[in-house]
Amino acid sequence: MEKQNLNESFICRIWEDPVYYNNLHTINHEKVSIIDYGKKNTDAGADYKNAKIKINDNIFEGDIEIHRGLNDWNLHKHKKDRNYNKVILNVCLWGSERNEKIKSKDRNEIPTIILSEFLTKPISKIYKDITENPGDNFKLPCYPDNLDIGKEFKLEWIKQLSNERLKYKMDRMRYKLTTYGLNVNKSLVWERVLFDYTAEALGYSKNKNQFLKLASSIDTDIFTQKKLTLTDIDTILFGKSGLLKELRSSDEYTKKLTARWKLFTLKKGSEAMDKSEWMFFRLRMVNFPTLRIAYLSGILNEIIQEGLFKKLVTVFENNKFVKEEINKIFKKIKFSNYWIFYYNFGKKKKTKSDELIGEMRINDILINVIIPLILLYAMTFKKSELKSQVLNYYESIKSNFDNEITRVIKSELDIKTKLESENQGMIHLYNYYCLKGRCKDCDIGKFLYHRDFVYEPLKIIIY
């Protein structure tokens, strides 16, 4: 059988569907039965957590690791990593000439299966099956039943959910405004909330909570200190993040930040996050938290020196080309030159880059932070014209980016969308209705499964 170059995500799809294999045995000829596949893990450690298997007559509970080839266990250095000490089964698509046994850091031998030896159909047919059918994790509970419902009905519900999502974001920010005990008539509190939620947006799903924790740990007094340099702000953010601890790099920038942080903590005393809280594993280099913190430092510098929130409000008040102007502002954010050449302390990029975030991330910040915050600001101070401008803009932004959720929802609802607000509605539908099994609260679910349902469009009023 030809060893095709399939990635581990694809192999996981094969592993999760037992129709593709049977009669499993380890390389030691032990019979294997899967009692519970466990839960897919997206962070550091094995691919599946809390699995349960039977090998011959013995039952084991622990983790399952997936690999393309048998040699990958050692290539990925799992033997030296305690995160893999709970692995009870190593599943490899392809074996090697000798099918060597593998061991954990605790020197325990780990049972291994060569999956290709037990497939029920050619790998080419399995590949076609999987690529033509969405995974179960992305299947709507009402699919395919919802195909009997008119598209206009479904689109109207999506539009209502986009307003529900916008209101949800505003409510979060409204609560955040109250937690600082500051006068809402002062720009400081608005700059503060802008900083906090921009930080969260920079963290993606892997590090968003860590970024929000980091942002919340910064004293509000810092926001008023115009004498601070960009290096000072780098020192505070990287120091607070815990990423300056136990650094081996000896370059001038790293030494300067480390020395300044020690001095800062001696003068003021300051707690830092634990370095291990940050997720680097399975991230592309451009998404490393070090680069995101460097950019966040630039954001804070812009807030302190220029008043970033005021600048963003002015864009909505005076400019017809909002997206273009927002892009310009965020592309021009200044950050330390070190991060043009390095992606982590002491680790150089292959090619230098003077952009730390792209257009897609700026778009996320615009949709998830800037629009709800400026709308909240307009409503707080009864600026009706600004409110109308923000809402009109939100409802007219063309969608340039899709993610896996929106792609599957459009396919399984059989609808076409063009607007970013509709994407937001689909994300809200998935996160707060589909995943939580709230079909009885969803207009589509009510129509399908509750025969006494009378359709009356819900109006989410932004007030």
C-alpha positions as CSV (number, residue, x, y, z in Angstrom):
1,M,0.0,0.0,0.0
2,E,1.4,3.4,-1.0
3,K,2.2,5.6,2.0
4,Q,0.2,8.8,1.1
5,N,1.2,12.0,2.9
6,L,-2.0,12.5,5.0
7,N,-1.9,14.9,8.0
8,E,-2.8,13.9,11.5
9,S,-6.2,15.7,11.4
10,F,-7.2,13.5,8.5
11,I,-6.0,10.4,10.3
12,C,-8.1,11.4,13.3
13,R,-11.1,11.5,11.1
14,I,-10.4,7.9,10.0
15,W,-9.8,6.9,13.7
16,E,-13.1,8.4,14.8
17,D,-15.2,6.3,12.4
18,P,-14.8,2.5,13.1
19,V,-16.5,1.8,9.7
20,Y,-13.1,2.3,8.2
21,Y,-11.3,-0.5,10.1
22,N,-11.8,-3.7,12.1
23,N,-10.1,-6.5,14.1
24,L,-7.5,-4.2,15.6
25,H,-4.3,-5.6,17.1
26,T,-1.1,-4.1,18.5
27,I,2.3,-4.7,16.9
28,N,2.7,-7.3,19.7
29,H,-0.4,-9.1,18.3
30,E,-2.6,-8.2,21.2
31,K,-6.4,-7.7,20.5
32,V,-7.6,-4.2,21.0
33,S,-11.2,-3.0,21.5
34,I,-12.2,0.6,21.9
35,I,-14.7,1.2,24.7
36,D,-14.6,5.0,24.7
37,Y,-12.6,7.1,22.1
38,G,-12.2,9.9,24.6
39,K,-12.4,13.7,24.0
40,K,-10.4,15.4,21.2
41,N,-7.7,17.5,22.7
42,T,-6.7,20.8,21.0
43,D,-4.0,21.8,23.5
44,A,-0.6,20.4,24.5
45,G,-0.5,16.6,25.1
46,A,-2.0,13.6,23.4
47,D,-4.7,13.9,20.7
48,Y,-7.5,12.3,22.8
49,K,-8.0,12.6,26.5
50,N,-9.9,10.2,28.9
51,A,-10.2,7.3,26.5
52,K,-11.0,3.7,27.6
53,I,-9.8,0.6,25.8
54,K,-9.5,-3.1,26.2
55,I,-6.3,-5.0,25.3
56,N,-6.8,-8.7,25.5
57,D,-8.6,-9.0,28.8
58,N,-7.3,-5.9,30.5
59,I,-9.0,-2.5,30.5
60,F,-7.0,0.7,30.4
61,E,-8.0,4.4,30.9
62,G,-5.9,7.3,29.6
63,D,-4.9,9.1,26.4
64,I,-4.6,8.1,22.8
65,E,-2.0,9.6,20.5
66,I,-2.3,9.7,16.6
67,H,0.6,9.7,14.3
68,R,1.3,9.4,10.6
69,G,4.3,7.1,11.0
70,L,5.7,5.0,13.8
71,N,8.9,7.0,14.0
72,D,6.9,10.2,14.7
73,W,6.8,9.4,18.5
74,N,10.5,10.0,18.7
75,L,10.7,12.7,16.1
76,H,8.1,14.7,18.1
77,K,10.1,14.1,21.2
78,H,7.2,12.7,23.2
79,K,9.5,10.3,24.9
80,K,10.9,13.3,26.9
81,D,7.6,15.0,27.5
82,R,5.6,14.2,30.7
83,N,2.4,15.4,28.9
84,Y,2.4,12.0,27.2
85,N,2.9,9.8,30.3
86,K,-0.8,8.9,30.3
87,V,-0.9,7.6,26.7
88,I,-2.4,4.1,26.7
89,L,-2.4,3.6,22.9
90,N,-0.3,5.0,20.1
91,V,-2.2,4.8,16.7
92,C,0.0,5.2,13.6
93,L,-1.3,5.1,10.0
94,W,1.9,3.6,8.7
95,G,4.5,1.3,10.3
96,S,8.2,1.0,9.7
97,E,10.4,-1.9,8.6
98,R,11.0,-3.1,12.1
99,N,8.0,-1.7,13.9
100,E,10.1,-0.7,16.9
101,K,8.4,-0.5,20.3
102,I,8.0,3.0,21.8
103,K,8.3,4.2,25.4
104,S,7.1,7.1,27.5
105,K,9.2,9.4,29.7
106,D,8.5,7.0,32.6
107,R,10.0,4.2,30.4
108,N,6.7,2.4,30.1
109,E,6.1,0.6,26.8
110,I,3.1,2.0,25.0
111,P,0.9,-0.4,23.0
112,T,0.9,0.6,19.3
113,I,-1.5,0.0,16.4
114,I,-0.6,0.3,12.7
115,L,-4.0,1.4,11.4
116,S,-3.3,0.8,7.7
117,E,-3.1,-2.9,8.4
118,F,-6.7,-3.0,9.5
119,L,-8.5,-0.7,7.0
120,T,-11.7,-2.0,5.4
121,K,-11.3,-0.2,2.1
122,P,-8.5,1.5,0.1
123,I,-7.1,4.7,1.5
124,S,-8.1,6.5,-1.7
125,K,-11.8,5.7,-1.1
126,I,-11.6,6.7,2.5
127,Y,-10.1,10.0,1.5
128,K,-13.0,10.6,-1.0
129,D,-15.6,9.7,1.7
130,I,-14.1,12.1,4.3
131,T,-13.5,15.1,2.0
132,E,-17.0,14.9,0.6
133,N,-18.8,14.7,4.0
134,P,-18.5,17.3,6.8
135,G,-17.3,15.9,10.2
136,D,-19.9,15.2,12.9
137,N,-18.5,18.1,15.0
138,F,-19.8,20.5,12.4
139,K,-23.2,19.0,11.7
140,L,-26.3,21.1,12.6
141,P,-28.8,19.2,14.8
142,C,-31.6,20.1,12.4
143,Y,-29.8,19.0,9.2
144,P,-31.2,17.8,6.8
145,D,-34.7,18.5,8.2
146,N,-34.3,22.3,7.8
147,L,-34.0,22.0,4.0
148,D,-37.8,21.9,4.0
149,I,-38.0,25.4,5.4
150,G,-37.9,28.5,3.1
151,K,-34.5,30.2,2.7
152,E,-36.0,33.7,3.5
153,F,-37.3,32.4,6.9
154,K,-33.8,31.1,7.8
155,L,-32.0,34.3,6.6
156,E,-34.4,36.4,8.7
157,W,-33.6,34.4,11.8
158,I,-29.8,34.7,11.0
159,K,-30.2,38.5,10.8
160,Q,-32.0,38.7,14.1
161,L,-29.2,36.6,15.7
162,S,-26.6,39.0,14.4
163,N,-28.3,41.8,16.4
164,E,-28.5,39.4,19.4
165,R,-24.8,38.8,19.1
166,L,-24.0,42.5,18.9
167,K,-26.1,43.2,22.0
168,Y,-24.4,40.4,23.8
169,K,-21.0,42.0,23.1
170,M,-22.2,45.4,24.2
171,D,-23.6,44.0,27.5
172,R,-20.1,42.5,28.2
173,M,-18.5,45.9,27.6
174,R,-21.1,47.7,29.6
175,Y,-20.4,45.5,32.6
176,K,-16.7,45.9,32.1
177,L,-17.1,49.7,32.2
178,T,-18.5,49.5,35.7
179,T,-15.7,47.2,37.1
180,Y,-13.1,50.0,37.0
181,G,-15.0,52.5,39.1
182,L,-14.2,55.3,36.7
183,N,-16.2,58.2,35.4
184,V,-17.8,57.2,32.0
185,N,-17.6,60.8,31.0
186,K,-13.8,60.5,30.9
187,S,-12.1,59.0,27.9
188,L,-9.8,57.0,30.1
189,V,-12.4,54.3,30.9
190,W,-13.2,53.9,27.2
191,E,-9.6,53.6,26.2
192,R,-9.2,51.0,29.0
193,V,-12.1,48.8,27.8
194,L,-10.8,49.1,24.2
195,F,-7.4,47.8,25.4
196,D,-8.9,44.9,27.3
197,Y,-11.0,43.6,24.5
198,T,-8.4,44.2,21.7
199,A,-6.1,42.1,23.8
200,E,-8.7,39.3,24.0
201,A,-9.1,39.5,20.2
202,L,-5.4,39.1,19.7
203,G,-5.3,35.9,21.6
204,Y,-7.4,33.8,19.2
205,S,-9.1,30.8,20.8
206,K,-5.9,29.4,22.2
207,N,-4.8,32.4,24.3
208,K,-7.8,34.8,24.5
209,N,-8.3,34.2,28.2
210,Q,-4.6,34.6,28.9
211,F,-4.6,37.9,27.0
212,L,-7.7,39.2,28.8
213,K,-6.0,38.2,32.1
214,L,-2.8,40.0,31.1
215,A,-4.7,43.2,30.0
216,S,-6.8,43.2,33.2
217,S,-3.6,43.0,35.3
218,I,-2.3,46.3,34.0
219,D,-2.8,49.2,36.4
220,T,-5.1,51.9,35.0
221,D,-2.5,54.5,36.1
222,I,-0.2,53.3,33.3
223,F,-2.7,54.6,30.8
224,T,-2.0,58.2,31.9
225,Q,1.8,58.1,31.9
226,K,2.9,59.8,28.7
227,K,6.5,59.7,29.7
228,L,6.5,55.9,29.2
229,T,8.5,54.7,26.2
230,L,7.6,51.7,24.0
231,T,10.4,49.8,25.7
232,D,8.9,50.6,29.1
233,I,5.6,49.3,27.9
234,D,7.2,46.1,26.5
235,T,8.8,45.6,29.9
236,I,5.5,45.9,31.7
237,L,3.5,43.6,29.4
238,F,6.2,40.9,28.9
239,G,7.0,41.1,32.6
240,K,3.4,40.7,33.7
241,S,3.0,37.9,31.2
242,G,5.7,35.8,32.9
243,L,7.5,35.3,29.6
244,L,10.6,37.1,30.9
245,K,11.2,34.3,33.5
246,E,14.2,32.0,33.0
247,L,15.2,33.3,29.6
248,R,18.5,32.0,28.1
249,S,18.7,34.6,25.3
250,S,21.5,37.1,25.8
251,D,20.7,39.7,23.1
252,E,20.6,43.3,24.1
253,Y,16.8,43.7,23.9
254,T,16.1,40.7,26.1
255,K,18.7,41.7,28.6
256,K,17.3,45.3,28.7
257,L,13.7,44.1,29.3
258,T,14.8,41.6,32.0
259,A,16.8,44.2,33.8
260,R,14.1,46.8,33.7
261,W,11.5,44.3,34.9
262,K,13.6,43.4,37.9
263,L,13.9,47.1,38.7
264,F,10.2,47.7,38.2
265,T,9.3,44.8,40.6
266,L,11.7,46.1,43.2
267,K,10.2,49.6,43.1
268,K,6.5,48.7,42.9
269,G,6.2,45.0,43.5
270,S,4.2,43.2,40.9
271,E,2.8,39.7,40.4
272,A,3.3,38.0,37.1
273,M,1.4,35.3,35.3
274,D,2.9,31.8,35.1
275,K,4.9,31.2,31.9
276,S,3.2,27.8,31.4
277,E,-0.2,29.5,31.0
278,W,0.6,30.6,27.5
279,M,-0.1,28.2,24.6
280,F,2.5,27.9,21.9
281,F,1.9,24.3,20.9
282,R,0.3,23.8,17.5
283,L,0.3,27.5,16.7
284,R,1.8,29.0,13.5
285,M,4.8,31.1,14.3
286,V,2.9,34.3,13.3
287,N,0.3,33.6,16.0
288,F,2.8,33.1,18.8
289,P,1.8,35.1,21.9
290,T,5.2,36.8,22.0
291,L,4.4,38.6,18.7
292,R,0.8,39.3,19.8
293,I,2.0,40.9,23.1
294,A,4.6,43.0,21.1
295,Y,1.7,44.3,19.0
296,L,-0.5,44.8,22.1
297,S,2.4,46.9,23.5
298,G,2.1,49.1,20.4
299,I,-1.7,49.4,21.0
300,L,-1.1,50.5,24.6
301,N,1.5,53.0,23.4
302,E,-1.0,54.4,20.9
303,I,-3.6,54.7,23.6
304,I,-1.3,56.6,25.9
305,Q,0.3,58.9,23.4
306,E,-2.4,59.5,20.8
307,G,-5.8,58.5,22.3
308,L,-6.7,55.6,20.1
309,F,-10.4,55.4,21.1
310,K,-11.0,59.1,20.2
311,K,-9.3,58.5,16.9
312,L,-11.6,55.5,16.1
313,V,-14.7,57.5,17.0
314,T,-13.6,60.2,14.6
315,V,-13.4,57.6,11.8
316,F,-17.1,56.7,12.2
317,E,-18.1,60.4,12.5
318,N,-16.2,61.8,9.6
319,N,-15.3,59.1,7.1
320,K,-17.2,57.1,4.5
321,F,-14.4,54.6,4.1
322,V,-14.4,53.2,7.6
323,K,-12.8,49.8,7.0
324,E,-9.9,51.3,5.0
325,E,-9.2,53.9,7.7
326,I,-9.4,51.4,10.5
327,N,-6.9,49.2,8.5
328,K,-4.5,52.1,8.1
329,I,-4.6,52.9,11.9
330,F,-3.9,49.3,12.9
331,K,-1.3,48.7,10.2
332,K,0.6,51.9,11.4
333,I,0.8,50.7,15.1
334,K,4.4,51.0,16.1
335,F,6.1,48.1,17.9
336,S,9.7,47.4,18.9
337,N,12.0,46.6,15.9
338,Y,13.2,43.5,17.6
339,W,10.0,41.7,16.6
340,I,10.6,42.4,12.9
341,F,13.4,39.9,13.1
342,Y,12.4,37.6,16.0
343,Y,9.3,35.5,16.8
344,N,10.3,34.6,20.3
345,F,13.1,35.7,22.6
346,G,16.4,34.8,21.0
347,K,14.7,33.0,18.1
348,K,15.0,34.6,14.7
349,K,12.4,34.5,11.9
350,K,13.5,32.9,8.6
351,T,12.5,36.2,6.8
352,K,11.9,39.5,8.5
353,S,8.4,40.9,8.6
354,D,7.2,44.4,9.7
355,E,3.6,43.3,10.1
356,L,2.5,41.5,13.2
357,I,-1.2,41.2,12.4
358,G,-3.0,40.8,9.1
359,E,-6.2,42.1,7.6
360,M,-8.3,39.2,8.8
361,R,-7.3,39.9,12.5
362,I,-8.0,43.6,12.0
363,N,-11.4,42.7,10.6
364,D,-12.1,40.6,13.8
365,I,-11.1,43.5,16.0
366,L,-13.4,45.8,14.0
367,I,-16.4,43.5,14.3
368,N,-15.9,42.2,17.8
369,V,-14.4,45.2,19.6
370,I,-14.6,48.5,17.8
371,I,-18.2,48.4,16.5
372,P,-19.9,47.3,19.7
373,L,-17.8,49.6,21.9
374,I,-18.4,52.7,19.8
375,L,-22.1,51.8,19.5
376,L,-22.2,51.6,23.3
377,Y,-20.4,54.9,23.6
378,A,-23.0,56.5,21.2
379,M,-25.9,55.2,23.1
380,T,-24.4,56.2,26.5
381,F,-24.1,59.8,25.4
382,K,-27.2,59.8,23.2
383,K,-25.3,60.5,20.0
384,S,-28.0,59.4,17.7
385,E,-26.2,60.3,14.5
386,L,-23.1,58.3,15.5
387,K,-25.3,55.4,16.6
388,S,-27.0,55.3,13.1
389,Q,-23.7,55.5,11.4
390,V,-22.3,52.6,13.3
391,L,-25.4,50.4,12.9
392,N,-25.7,51.2,9.2
393,Y,-22.1,50.3,8.7
394,Y,-22.4,47.1,10.7
395,E,-25.3,46.0,8.5
396,S,-23.6,46.8,5.3
397,I,-20.0,45.3,5.7
398,K,-19.4,42.8,2.9
399,S,-18.0,39.5,4.1
400,N,-14.5,38.7,2.9
401,F,-13.7,35.8,5.3
402,D,-15.4,32.6,6.1
403,N,-14.5,30.1,8.8
404,E,-15.4,26.4,9.2
405,I,-18.5,27.2,11.2
406,T,-20.0,29.7,8.7
407,R,-19.1,27.4,5.7
408,V,-20.9,24.4,7.2
409,I,-23.9,26.4,8.4
410,K,-24.4,28.0,4.9
411,S,-24.1,24.5,3.4
412,E,-26.4,22.8,5.8
413,L,-29.0,25.6,5.9
414,D,-28.7,25.9,2.1
415,I,-28.4,29.7,2.3
416,K,-26.2,32.3,0.6
417,T,-24.9,35.3,2.6
418,K,-22.9,38.3,1.6
419,L,-22.6,40.4,4.8
420,E,-20.3,40.2,7.9
421,S,-23.3,40.7,10.1
422,E,-24.9,37.5,8.7
423,N,-21.6,35.7,9.5
424,Q,-22.0,37.0,13.1
425,G,-25.5,35.7,13.2
426,M,-24.4,32.2,12.1
427,I,-21.6,32.1,14.7
428,H,-24.2,33.1,17.4
429,L,-26.6,30.4,16.2
430,Y,-23.8,27.8,16.4
431,N,-22.3,28.8,19.7
432,Y,-25.5,29.6,21.7
433,Y,-28.2,27.4,20.1
434,C,-26.8,24.4,18.2
435,L,-23.9,23.5,20.6
436,K,-26.1,24.0,23.6
437,G,-29.0,22.0,22.2
438,R,-31.4,24.9,22.4
439,C,-33.5,23.8,19.4
440,K,-36.7,24.8,21.3
441,D,-35.4,28.4,21.6
442,C,-34.4,28.6,17.9
443,D,-36.9,29.7,15.3
444,I,-35.8,26.9,12.9
445,G,-36.1,24.3,15.7
446,K,-39.5,25.7,16.8
447,F,-40.8,25.5,13.2
448,L,-39.5,22.0,12.7
449,Y,-40.3,20.3,16.0
450,H,-43.0,22.3,17.6
451,R,-46.2,22.2,15.6
452,D,-47.9,24.9,17.6
453,F,-45.2,27.4,16.7
454,V,-46.5,30.6,15.0
455,Y,-43.8,32.6,13.2
456,E,-43.4,36.1,14.6
457,P,-40.1,37.7,13.8
458,L,-38.2,38.6,17.0
459,K,-36.8,42.1,17.0
460,I,-33.6,42.5,19.0
461,I,-33.7,46.2,19.7
462,I,-30.4,48.0,20.3
463,Y,-31.3,50.6,22.8
